[in-house]
């Protein structure tokens, strides 16, 4: 008799061939076939789930361990490029902390009231003090740079509770949030608005460049390995690197660090897709002539996350160091639409740009950060060809450049001595005043008191222009704005920009 239908063989019988329990009932005398298959299916599903979980765990551990082998315990700090670690952070007695709400209007028109910035100030601070803003990433409190900021008597501010998901909206909601944060800090009691500097690295370097291009009122900026051409970096280069990793084997990523980073920025591609006008508008290369305050860029030749070729072709190695497939390189291709195949150097004013070349000797970088009298200074650190084993720099290279002589000199100049009237910047401000900025879209009918509204944008532009005129003259500003407007080709555009400027002047006079 078939065991599965034997009602007299006890409570259950076991099929040794497949390991399935066939349960029978003395009372019912029949077996539920559906029940048998349900149990069998559940066991198989559970086995598959456990195998997948085990696979993913090993996969993640392998990738993370590869990253740690290269970076040690400073993995995420290394991405943010906030300087070497000092060990123990500052003591509670040396600084105060304050959380500040920064509401802003998101791209979908909703108001985000959840994000905050954290403001650190020395406990013995009195009167108004200089501020260092670290954009996009959270501040690394145990880095040497952070500790030195506080002990210089400067305040430090940065986004609070940074989440990886913010990388995916770097060029949309996060861009608006960081502009809102800077706007909030300029109105913060105890902050000297004449001495606000921005220091960021990698995606934070991108944000430093964008904030400085879109705004007046920053005495100085430092951008370490900034993403200057996001279309190239995120839309084209990262997917190409992912292809290399996919072809390199399950647990042997050719480019392990890039493999960990790229997916965080993938949502940017899903948002912007092939909107070339938007890609240009959120790219520092499109505003290369809009920098009105001193900016120092540092970039390593070996950078595999943010290839230096988008900065300049001068120092790009023709080939990688042999750790990547033959023919794979980090060059900015030709043929992208509009300006997207051009480097930052090609689009900037050559009279306002200075290059400084630093050759790494004995695998160590040291010395003071070089800066020139031009608005843009680019420090190129030659640490060899791009290497799959690295990230923003060759993993064998240690040390960094001392940024404090530059920051101290700019803080001494103050905004009145450091900021210049630049035609492209003035036009960007008037564009935002009219509500026509693509990078910072203006919202009406949502909440006129929140950053991202046309009303707040207009007040922001008025404040920034007035700050400059307060330490110079209205006549200088008037002549500069009119000269900038005259460069526009379209007559209707010239009229609209002129009307906006007259409206701003009338408010100042009132």
C-alpha positions as CSV (number, residue, x, y, z in Angstrom):
1,X,0.0,0.0,0.0
2,X,1.2,3.5,-0.8
3,X,2.5,5.0,2.5
4,X,1.0,8.4,1.7
5,X,-2.5,6.9,1.9
6,X,-2.0,4.4,4.7
7,X,-4.4,5.5,7.5
8,X,-3.2,2.8,9.9
9,X,0.5,3.5,9.9
10,X,0.6,6.1,12.7
11,X,0.5,9.8,12.8
12,X,2.9,10.3,9.9
13,X,5.1,8.5,7.5
14,X,8.4,9.8,6.0
15,X,9.4,9.4,2.3
16,X,13.2,8.8,2.5
17,X,13.6,9.5,-1.1
18,X,12.8,13.2,-0.8
19,X,12.7,13.8,2.9
20,X,9.1,14.9,2.9
21,X,6.8,14.2,5.9
22,X,3.5,12.8,4.8
23,X,1.1,13.3,7.7
24,X,-2.0,11.2,8.0
25,X,-4.8,11.2,10.6
26,X,-6.3,8.1,12.3
27,X,-9.4,10.2,12.7
28,X,-9.7,11.5,9.2
29,X,-8.1,8.6,7.3
30,X,-7.1,10.9,4.5
31,X,-4.1,13.1,3.7
32,X,-4.3,16.8,2.6
33,X,-2.3,16.9,-0.6
34,X,-2.3,20.7,-0.6
35,X,-0.8,20.6,2.8
36,X,2.0,18.3,1.7
37,X,2.9,20.5,-1.2
38,X,2.7,23.7,0.9
39,X,5.1,22.3,3.4
40,X,7.5,21.1,0.7
41,X,7.3,24.5,-1.1
42,X,7.9,26.4,2.1
43,X,11.0,24.4,2.9
44,X,12.4,25.0,-0.6
45,X,11.7,28.7,-0.4
46,X,13.3,28.9,3.0
47,X,16.4,27.2,1.6
48,X,16.6,29.6,-1.3
49,X,16.2,32.6,1.0
50,X,18.9,31.3,3.3
51,X,21.3,30.7,0.4
52,X,20.7,34.2,-1.0
53,X,21.2,35.8,2.4
54,X,24.5,33.9,2.9
55,X,25.7,34.9,-0.6
56,X,24.9,38.6,0.0
57,X,26.5,38.5,3.4
58,X,29.7,37.0,2.0
59,X,29.6,39.4,-1.0
60,X,29.2,42.5,1.2
61,X,31.8,41.4,3.6
62,X,34.3,40.7,0.8
63,X,33.7,44.1,-0.8
64,X,33.9,46.0,2.5
65,X,37.0,44.1,3.5
66,X,38.7,45.0,0.2
67,X,37.9,48.6,0.9
68,X,39.2,48.4,4.4
69,X,42.4,46.8,3.2
70,X,43.1,49.9,1.2
71,X,41.8,52.6,3.5
72,X,42.1,51.0,6.9
73,X,39.6,52.3,9.5
74,X,39.2,55.6,7.8
75,X,37.1,54.5,4.9
76,X,34.3,56.9,4.9
77,X,36.4,59.8,6.0
78,X,38.6,59.2,3.1
79,X,35.7,59.7,0.7
80,X,34.9,63.0,2.2
81,X,38.6,64.1,2.1
82,X,38.5,66.0,5.4
83,X,42.1,65.6,6.3
84,X,44.1,63.1,8.3
85,X,42.7,61.6,11.5
86,X,44.0,62.9,14.8
87,X,42.8,60.2,17.1
88,X,40.6,61.6,19.9
89,X,38.2,64.3,19.0
90,X,38.0,67.6,20.9
91,X,36.7,67.5,24.5
92,X,33.3,68.7,25.4
93,X,34.8,71.6,27.3
94,X,36.4,73.0,24.1
95,X,33.3,73.5,22.0
96,X,29.5,73.9,22.0
97,X,27.1,72.2,19.6
98,X,23.8,73.4,18.3
99,X,21.3,71.7,15.9
100,X,19.6,74.0,13.5
101,X,16.5,73.1,11.4
102,X,16.9,73.9,7.7
103,X,13.5,73.5,6.0
104,X,13.5,73.7,2.2
105,X,11.3,73.0,-0.8
106,X,12.1,69.8,-2.6
107,X,11.9,69.2,-6.4
108,X,8.4,67.7,-6.1
109,X,7.1,70.8,-4.4
110,X,6.9,69.4,-0.8
111,X,8.5,71.0,2.1
112,X,11.2,69.0,3.9
113,X,11.4,69.9,7.5
114,X,13.4,66.9,8.6
115,X,17.0,68.0,7.7
116,X,19.3,69.8,10.1
117,X,22.8,71.2,10.2
118,X,25.1,71.1,13.3
119,X,27.0,74.2,14.3
120,X,30.1,73.8,16.4
121,X,31.6,76.9,18.1
122,X,34.5,77.2,20.5
123,X,33.3,77.5,24.1
124,X,35.3,80.7,24.6
125,X,34.0,82.4,21.5
126,X,32.8,86.0,21.8
127,X,31.4,88.4,19.3
128,X,31.1,87.3,15.7
129,X,33.5,84.6,14.6
130,X,34.6,83.1,11.2
131,X,32.8,80.0,9.9
132,X,33.9,77.0,8.0
133,X,31.0,75.2,6.2
134,X,31.5,71.6,5.2
135,X,28.9,70.8,2.6
136,X,27.1,67.6,1.8
137,X,28.9,65.2,4.2
138,X,28.9,65.3,8.0
139,X,31.9,66.8,9.7
140,X,34.5,64.4,10.9
141,X,35.1,65.7,14.4
142,X,38.3,63.7,15.0
143,X,40.1,65.0,11.9
144,X,43.1,67.3,12.3
145,X,41.4,69.9,10.1
146,X,38.3,70.0,12.3
147,X,40.2,70.2,15.5
148,X,42.4,73.1,14.0
149,X,39.3,75.0,12.9
150,X,37.9,75.1,16.5
151,X,41.3,75.9,18.0
152,X,41.7,78.7,15.5
153,X,38.6,80.2,17.2
154,X,36.5,79.5,14.1
155,X,33.0,77.9,14.0
156,X,32.3,74.8,11.9
157,X,29.0,73.8,10.4
158,X,27.9,70.7,8.4
159,X,24.9,68.7,7.6
160,X,23.7,66.6,10.6
161,X,22.9,62.9,10.4
162,X,24.1,62.4,6.9
163,X,22.5,59.5,5.1
164,X,23.8,57.6,2.0
165,X,20.5,58.4,0.2
166,X,21.5,62.1,0.0
167,X,24.2,61.1,-2.6
168,X,21.4,60.0,-4.9
169,X,19.9,63.5,-4.9
170,X,23.2,65.4,-4.9
171,X,22.3,67.6,-7.8
172,X,18.6,68.2,-7.0
173,X,17.3,68.2,-3.4
174,X,20.7,68.0,-1.7
175,X,21.9,71.0,-3.8
176,X,18.9,73.1,-2.6
177,X,19.4,71.9,1.0
178,X,23.0,72.9,1.1
179,X,22.2,76.3,-0.4
180,X,19.5,76.7,2.2
181,X,22.0,75.7,4.9
182,X,24.4,78.4,3.8
183,X,21.6,81.0,3.7
184,X,20.6,80.0,7.2
185,X,24.1,80.3,8.5
186,X,24.5,83.7,7.1
187,X,21.6,84.8,9.3
188,X,22.9,82.9,12.4
189,X,23.7,85.0,15.4
190,X,27.4,85.0,16.3
191,X,28.6,84.3,12.7
192,X,30.8,86.9,10.9
193,X,29.2,87.1,7.4
194,X,32.4,88.7,6.1
195,X,34.4,85.6,6.9
196,X,32.6,82.4,5.7
197,X,34.6,79.8,3.9
198,X,33.6,76.5,2.4
199,X,35.7,73.3,2.5
200,X,34.6,70.1,0.9
201,X,35.9,67.0,-0.8
202,X,34.6,64.6,-3.5
203,X,30.8,65.0,-3.6
204,X,31.4,67.7,-1.0
205,X,33.9,69.3,-3.4
206,X,31.2,69.4,-6.0
207,X,28.9,71.1,-3.6
208,X,31.7,73.6,-2.6
209,X,32.0,74.5,-6.3
210,X,28.3,74.8,-6.8
211,X,27.7,77.0,-3.7
212,X,30.5,79.3,-4.6
213,X,29.3,79.6,-8.2
214,X,25.7,80.2,-7.3
215,X,26.2,82.6,-4.4
216,X,28.1,85.7,-3.5
217,X,29.3,86.1,0.1
218,X,31.9,83.4,0.5
219,X,35.4,84.7,1.4
220,X,37.2,81.5,0.1
221,X,36.6,77.9,-0.9
222,X,38.6,74.7,-1.0
223,X,37.4,71.9,-3.2
224,X,39.3,68.6,-3.0
225,X,38.7,66.2,-5.9
226,X,35.5,68.0,-6.9
227,X,33.2,66.5,-9.5
228,X,33.1,69.3,-12.1
229,X,31.4,67.4,-14.9
230,X,28.7,65.2,-13.3
231,X,27.4,64.0,-16.7
232,X,30.8,62.4,-17.4
233,X,31.4,61.2,-13.9
234,X,28.0,59.7,-13.0
235,X,26.2,59.2,-16.3
236,X,29.1,57.8,-18.3
237,X,32.2,57.0,-16.3
238,X,30.7,55.2,-13.3
239,X,28.6,52.8,-15.5
240,X,31.8,52.0,-17.5
241,X,33.6,51.2,-14.2
242,X,30.7,49.0,-13.2
243,X,31.1,47.0,-16.4
244,X,34.7,46.4,-15.5
245,X,33.7,45.1,-12.1
246,X,31.0,42.9,-13.6
247,X,33.5,41.3,-15.9
248,X,36.1,40.8,-13.2
249,X,34.6,38.0,-11.2
250,X,32.1,37.6,-8.3
251,X,34.4,38.3,-5.4
252,X,37.4,39.9,-7.2
253,X,36.3,43.4,-8.1
254,X,38.9,45.1,-10.3
255,X,37.9,48.5,-8.9
256,X,36.6,47.7,-5.3
257,X,36.3,51.2,-4.0
258,X,34.5,52.5,-7.1
259,X,32.2,49.4,-6.9
260,X,31.2,50.5,-3.4
261,X,30.6,54.1,-4.3
262,X,28.9,54.1,-7.7
263,X,25.5,52.7,-6.7
264,X,24.9,55.5,-4.2
265,X,24.9,58.0,-7.0
266,X,22.8,55.9,-9.5
267,X,19.5,57.7,-8.7
268,X,20.9,60.9,-10.2
269,X,20.8,59.2,-13.6
270,X,17.3,58.1,-13.0
271,X,16.3,61.7,-12.2
272,X,18.1,63.6,-14.9
273,X,18.1,60.8,-17.5
274,X,19.0,62.6,-20.8
275,X,18.0,66.2,-19.8
276,X,21.1,67.8,-21.2
277,X,20.0,71.3,-20.2
278,X,19.7,70.2,-16.6
279,X,23.0,68.3,-16.7
280,X,24.7,71.4,-17.8
281,X,22.9,73.7,-15.3
282,X,24.0,71.5,-12.3
283,X,27.6,71.2,-13.5
284,X,30.4,73.5,-12.2
285,X,31.9,73.5,-15.7
286,X,28.8,75.5,-16.9
287,X,29.7,78.2,-14.4
288,X,33.4,78.2,-14.8
289,X,33.5,82.0,-15.3
290,X,31.1,82.7,-12.4
291,X,33.5,82.4,-9.5
292,X,33.8,85.8,-7.8
293,X,35.7,84.6,-4.7
294,X,39.0,82.8,-4.4
295,X,38.7,79.1,-4.9
296,X,41.5,76.5,-4.6
297,X,41.0,73.1,-6.2
298,X,43.3,70.1,-5.3
299,X,43.2,67.0,-7.5
300,X,45.4,63.9,-7.7
301,X,46.4,62.4,-11.0
302,X,45.7,58.8,-9.9
303,X,42.1,59.6,-8.8
304,X,39.9,56.7,-9.9
305,X,36.6,58.0,-8.5
306,X,36.8,61.6,-9.9
307,X,39.1,61.5,-12.9
308,X,41.3,64.6,-13.2
309,X,40.6,64.8,-17.0
310,X,37.4,66.8,-16.3
311,X,39.5,69.5,-14.7
312,X,42.2,69.6,-17.3
313,X,43.9,67.5,-20.0
314,X,47.4,68.8,-19.0
315,X,48.2,66.2,-16.4
316,X,46.1,63.2,-17.4
317,X,48.1,60.0,-17.8
318,X,47.6,58.3,-21.2
319,X,47.2,54.9,-19.7
320,X,46.3,53.4,-16.3
321,X,48.9,51.6,-14.2
322,X,48.1,48.1,-15.6
323,X,45.6,47.2,-12.8
324,X,42.6,47.7,-15.1
325,X,41.8,46.2,-18.5
326,X,43.9,47.3,-21.4
327,X,42.3,50.3,-23.2
328,X,40.3,51.4,-20.1
329,X,41.2,55.0,-19.3
330,X,39.8,57.9,-17.4
331,X,39.7,60.4,-20.2
332,X,36.8,62.8,-20.9
333,X,35.4,61.6,-24.2
334,X,34.5,63.9,-27.1
335,X,31.0,63.9,-28.6
336,X,28.9,64.7,-25.5
337,X,26.2,67.3,-26.2
338,X,26.8,71.0,-25.6
339,X,29.7,71.8,-23.3
340,X,29.8,68.4,-21.6
341,X,32.9,67.3,-23.5
342,X,34.9,70.3,-22.3
343,X,37.1,70.5,-19.3
344,X,36.8,73.1,-16.6
345,X,40.0,74.7,-17.8
346,X,38.7,75.1,-21.3
347,X,35.6,77.0,-20.1
348,X,37.2,79.2,-17.4
349,X,38.7,82.6,-17.8
350,X,42.4,81.8,-18.5
351,X,43.4,85.2,-16.9
352,X,41.7,84.1,-13.6
353,X,43.3,80.6,-13.4
354,X,46.6,79.4,-12.0
355,X,48.0,75.9,-12.0
356,X,50.5,74.5,-9.5
357,X,52.1,71.1,-10.0
358,X,53.2,69.0,-7.1
359,X,55.2,65.9,-7.8
360,X,54.9,63.3,-5.0
361,X,58.3,62.3,-3.6
362,X,58.8,59.3,-1.4
363,X,55.1,58.6,-1.3
364,X,54.4,61.6,0.9
365,X,52.6,64.9,0.4
366,X,53.5,67.9,2.6
367,X,53.8,71.6,2.6
368,X,51.4,74.5,2.4
369,X,48.5,74.6,0.0
370,X,49.5,76.9,-2.8
371,X,47.2,79.8,-3.8
372,X,47.6,82.6,-6.3
373,X,46.1,86.1,-6.7
374,X,43.7,84.7,-9.4
375,X,40.2,83.7,-8.5
376,X,41.0,80.1,-9.4
377,X,44.0,78.1,-8.2
378,X,44.4,74.4,-9.2
379,X,46.9,72.3,-7.3
380,X,47.7,69.1,-9.2
381,X,49.2,66.4,-7.1
382,X,51.0,63.9,-9.3
383,X,50.9,60.6,-7.5
384,X,51.0,58.5,-10.7
385,X,48.6,57.0,-13.2
386,X,45.1,56.0,-12.3
387,X,45.1,52.8,-10.3
388,X,42.2,50.4,-9.6
389,X,43.6,49.9,-6.1
390,X,43.1,53.5,-5.2
391,X,40.2,56.0,-4.7
392,X,40.9,59.8,-4.7
393,X,44.6,59.1,-4.5
394,X,47.2,56.3,-4.8
395,X,46.8,54.1,-1.6
396,X,50.6,54.2,-1.1
397,X,50.6,58.0,-0.7
398,X,50.2,59.6,2.7
399,X,50.1,63.2,4.0
400,X,48.2,66.3,2.8
401,X,48.8,70.0,2.2
402,X,48.4,72.5,5.0
403,X,45.3,74.6,4.2
404,X,45.5,77.0,7.0
405,X,47.9,79.7,5.6
406,X,45.4,80.1,2.7
407,X,42.3,80.2,4.9
408,X,43.9,82.6,7.4
409,X,45.0,85.0,4.6
410,X,41.4,85.0,3.2
411,X,39.8,85.5,6.6
412,X,42.1,88.5,7.1
413,X,41.1,90.0,3.8
414,X,37.4,89.6,4.7
415,X,34.7,89.5,2.0
416,X,35.2,93.2,1.3
417,X,38.7,92.5,0.1
418,X,38.3,89.1,-1.4
419,X,35.1,89.3,-3.5
420,X,35.1,90.7,-7.0
421,X,32.3,91.7,-9.4
422,X,32.1,89.0,-12.1
423,X,29.7,89.4,-15.0
424,X,28.6,85.7,-15.1
425,X,27.9,85.7,-11.4
426,X,25.8,88.8,-11.6
427,X,23.7,87.3,-14.4
428,X,23.2,84.1,-12.4
429,X,21.9,86.1,-9.4
430,X,19.5,88.1,-11.6
431,X,18.4,84.9,-13.3
432,X,17.5,83.4,-9.8
433,X,15.8,86.7,-8.8
434,X,13.5,86.2,-11.8
435,X,12.8,82.6,-10.8
436,X,14.5,81.2,-13.9
437,X,17.4,79.2,-12.4
438,X,17.4,75.6,-13.5
439,X,19.8,74.6,-10.8
440,X,17.7,76.2,-8.0
441,X,14.1,76.1,-9.3
442,X,11.8,78.6,-7.7
443,X,8.5,77.6,-6.3
444,X,5.4,79.7,-5.9
445,X,2.3,79.0,-3.9
446,X,4.0,76.4,-1.6
447,X,5.4,78.4,1.3
448,X,6.9,81.9,0.7
449,X,8.9,81.7,4.0
450,X,10.8,78.6,3.1
451,X,14.0,78.3,1.1
452,X,13.3,77.3,-2.5
453,X,10.4,79.7,-2.8
454,X,10.7,82.6,-5.3
455,X,10.2,85.0,-2.4
456,X,13.2,83.7,-0.4
457,X,15.4,83.5,-3.5
458,X,14.7,87.2,-4.3
459,X,15.5,88.2,-0.7
460,X,18.7,86.2,-0.8
461,X,19.8,87.9,-4.0
462,X,19.0,91.3,-2.6
463,X,21.0,90.5,0.6
464,X,24.1,89.4,-1.3
465,X,24.2,92.4,-3.6
466,X,23.5,94.8,-0.7
467,X,26.4,93.2,1.3
468,X,28.8,94.0,-1.5
469,X,27.5,97.5,-1.9
470,X,27.7,98.2,1.8
471,X,31.5,97.8,1.6
472,X,31.9,99.4,-1.8
473,X,29.6,101.7,-3.7
474,X,26.3,101.4,-5.4
475,X,27.7,103.1,-8.5
476,X,30.4,100.4,-9.0
477,X,27.7,97.7,-8.7
478,X,25.4,99.5,-11.0
479,X,28.0,99.9,-13.7
480,X,29.1,96.2,-13.4
481,X,25.5,94.9,-13.6
482,X,24.6,97.0,-16.6
483,X,27.8,95.9,-18.3
484,X,26.9,92.3,-17.7
485,X,23.4,92.7,-19.0
486,X,24.8,94.3,-22.2
487,X,26.6,91.0,-23.0
488,X,23.3,89.2,-23.5
489,X,22.4,88.7,-27.1
490,X,18.6,88.6,-26.8
491,X,16.9,92.0,-26.5
492,X,13.9,90.6,-24.5
493,X,16.4,89.0,-22.1
494,X,18.3,92.3,-21.7
495,X,15.1,94.1,-20.8
496,X,14.0,91.4,-18.3
497,X,17.4,91.4,-16.5
498,X,17.4,95.3,-16.6
499,X,14.0,95.4,-15.0
500,X,15.0,93.0,-12.3
501,X,18.1,95.1,-11.5
502,X,16.0,98.3,-11.3
503,X,13.6,96.6,-8.9
504,X,16.5,95.5,-6.7
505,X,17.9,99.1,-6.7
506,X,14.5,100.6,-5.8
507,X,14.2,98.3,-2.8
508,X,17.7,99.3,-1.6
509,X,16.7,103.0,-1.9
510,X,13.5,102.4,0.1
